[in-house]
Amino acid sequence: MNIQASLVVEEVKKVFEQVKNDNEIDSKLEIIGLDYSYICHYDPVLEEVVVDSGSAVNLPNKLPLIHKTICYDDRDIGVHRDGQLEYLYSSPIILGSELKYLLVCTSTAKQDSLMLLILELLASFISARLETHIKLQEIFLKNDHMKQITETVSAGSLSVDKFGTILLLNEVGAEMLGVTAEEVLGKPIFEVLDNQAFSLNVLNTRKPILDREIKIKINKGQYYFLLSSVPLYDNLNDPIGVLFHFKDIRKEVEMIVNTKSFFHFDDIIYQCEEMKDLIQLAKKAALQDSSILIEGESGTGKELIAQSIHNYSNRSNKPFIVIDCSAIPRNLVESELFGYEEGSFTGSHKGGRMGKFERANGGTVFLDEIGEMPLEIQSKLLRVIQSRSITRVGGHEPIPINIRIIAATNRNLAHEVAEGSFRHDLYYRLNVINLFVPALRDRKGDLPLLIHKLMEKTAKREKREVPHLSNRVMEVLENYEWPGNIRELENTMERAVILANGEIDYQQLPKRLLELENINVSSIPVQTEHVVNQTAQKPKTVMEQQLIISALKASNGNKSKAAKQLGIARSTLYEKMYQYKLL
């Protein structure tokens, strides 16, 4: 049973504080180890326990260690002070039936029964205090039940006694700190961890510290933990130790909003050959850790492809962090990506802050609009990819990270490289596997599938029936170029479903779709003069309707030419056609 001398001193002080109030102690009493080493002594002048080996009892060179309270009446063992012969008294301090220390003192009286009684009582009291402390340590800090509990949690758990001796370290904590429990148990915590955050100060403040972000340097590198420190007390409300609970911040951020990906390959709607080839290649790429560059116009679904790759990979249960390179202010790009240390700039958070790359540890970083990234940050991103580590702004120690990078752009990066606006070395690092997402206008066979799926999605959300889509509206949708791709199509169909009253017709479509010049006039239900109910209409409206019909026929259905012939805007022509049911 190993006991630190500081613990003995602490408990001896408490014993004498309680005893001296009721009894006058006029002798110098000393605690010594079995190797005759000095521990502490009671000074009757100061009336307190002190640690000062220079004023200790002058012990003889040889002292037999006797397992009972005794007065050494052999004159050869007597101690001389001021010419007077003194007798040495000792009493054993026993822990668990094992002799650990001796309480010794001197007196001019030989075989003083009162001295023997006082000595034995003090030694027994000290023994009881030490045993109680040790038992409480076992109960609160290192009992088997606590060990079982700490091994079931996903965070690190470490307990120390009130002097900082490590008594328990669970397996998770040992792995996080890069040590084994066998290596550190019984050692002072300050020898194992140099971080001041693992402090015993909570024993003085009696206030726990919860989830404080700390930086700690261990053999594996520099890491950031959320640390909680909880003081522990015995049934007398005396401090006995501290329980430290620590979590890897990067694992904690997996719970943060927007760190999860929701789309899978099964969510992608397609039947054209171009998309089949793309999905097949993306699935193969997902099973590797190589960087991926996804190219395509805005709105083609590049992020949907990126999320599907992440969810198809072995990183699917880790964070998926999206970084919109075009949305982060230029002066904050570096701190947002790589984080910063406390005090690195005005307004920085206390304790610093993790960057997005750290938050993505173990998972995937999706660099959207990578072509917008400033050149000076491109060089730092290149170093991250090469070294697999980041350095916070204001910091010096590299922090290892394990991430997979997927980048996306609507620019022609090869052209950007040729013009010098994008680093060629970063381009080649990112473009290990290239995926090109075709524009919607090149996926004509997929359009009807997408339209009906988007209609069902909106109808379900709005809790209404899916409206009927007329053939002539489908023809307009198929003839449109869709410069905004799937994003524009989704918005268009959402609008149409919300405005429809059972059927989607021209009036539910945006005007820009109706201003096409290649709609076949035969698809328009043109009403001739003799079928118009002239009795229900004023002569002016009849004439206006006939003029529009004549202009459409003369222009072969070309709305722009018909509007020009009539001297009105195309939008006005469409309004008139809708009014007279010519659409």
Secondary structure as GFF3:
##gff-version 3
##sequence-region A 1 583
A	DSSP	alpha_helix	5	19	.	.	.	ID=ss1
A	DSSP	beta_strand	29	33	.	.	.	ID=ss2
A	DSSP	beta_strand	38	43	.	.	.	ID=ss3
A	DSSP	beta_strand	48	50	.	.	.	ID=ss4
A	DSSP	three_ten_helix	53	55	.	.	.	ID=ss5
A	DSSP	beta_strand	70	72	.	.	.	ID=ss6
A	DSSP	beta_strand	79	81	.	.	.	ID=ss7
A	DSSP	beta_strand	84	95	.	.	.	ID=ss8
A	DSSP	beta_strand	98	107	.	.	.	ID=ss9
A	DSSP	alpha_helix	113	140	.	.	.	ID=ss10
A	DSSP	alpha_helix	144	152	.	.	.	ID=ss11
A	DSSP	beta_strand	156	161	.	.	.	ID=ss12
A	DSSP	beta_strand	166	169	.	.	.	ID=ss13
A	DSSP	alpha_helix	171	177	.	.	.	ID=ss14
A	DSSP	alpha_helix	181	184	.	.	.	ID=ss15
A	DSSP	alpha_helix	189	192	.	.	.	ID=ss16
A	DSSP	alpha_helix	202	205	.	.	.	ID=ss17
A	DSSP	beta_strand	209	218	.	.	.	ID=ss18
A	DSSP	beta_strand	221	233	.	.	.	ID=ss19
A	DSSP	beta_strand	239	248	.	.	.	ID=ss20
A	DSSP	alpha_helix	249	252	.	.	.	ID=ss21
A	DSSP	three_ten_helix	253	255	.	.	.	ID=ss22
A	DSSP	three_ten_helix	265	267	.	.	.	ID=ss23
A	DSSP	alpha_helix	273	286	.	.	.	ID=ss24
A	DSSP	beta_strand	292	295	.	.	.	ID=ss25
A	DSSP	alpha_helix	302	312	.	.	.	ID=ss26
A	DSSP	beta_strand	320	324	.	.	.	ID=ss27
A	DSSP	three_ten_helix	330	332	.	.	.	ID=ss28
A	DSSP	alpha_helix	333	338	.	.	.	ID=ss29
A	DSSP	alpha_helix	356	359	.	.	.	ID=ss30
A	DSSP	beta_strand	364	368	.	.	.	ID=ss31
A	DSSP	three_ten_helix	370	372	.	.	.	ID=ss32
A	DSSP	alpha_helix	375	387	.	.	.	ID=ss33
A	DSSP	beta_strand	389	390	.	.	.	ID=ss34
A	DSSP	beta_strand	399	400	.	.	.	ID=ss35
A	DSSP	beta_strand	404	409	.	.	.	ID=ss36
A	DSSP	alpha_helix	413	419	.	.	.	ID=ss37
A	DSSP	alpha_helix	424	430	.	.	.	ID=ss38
A	DSSP	beta_strand	433	436	.	.	.	ID=ss39
A	DSSP	three_ten_helix	440	442	.	.	.	ID=ss40
A	DSSP	three_ten_helix	444	446	.	.	.	ID=ss41
A	DSSP	alpha_helix	447	462	.	.	.	ID=ss42
A	DSSP	beta_strand	468	469	.	.	.	ID=ss43
A	DSSP	alpha_helix	471	479	.	.	.	ID=ss44
A	DSSP	alpha_helix	485	499	.	.	.	ID=ss45
A	DSSP	beta_strand	503	504	.	.	.	ID=ss46
A	DSSP	three_ten_helix	506	508	.	.	.	ID=ss47
A	DSSP	alpha_helix	511	514	.	.	.	ID=ss48
A	DSSP	three_ten_helix	521	523	.	.	.	ID=ss49
A	DSSP	three_ten_helix	529	531	.	.	.	ID=ss50
A	DSSP	three_ten_helix	534	536	.	.	.	ID=ss51
A	DSSP	alpha_helix	539	554	.	.	.	ID=ss52
A	DSSP	alpha_helix	559	566	.	.	.	ID=ss53
A	DSSP	alpha_helix	570	579	.	.	.	ID=ss54
###
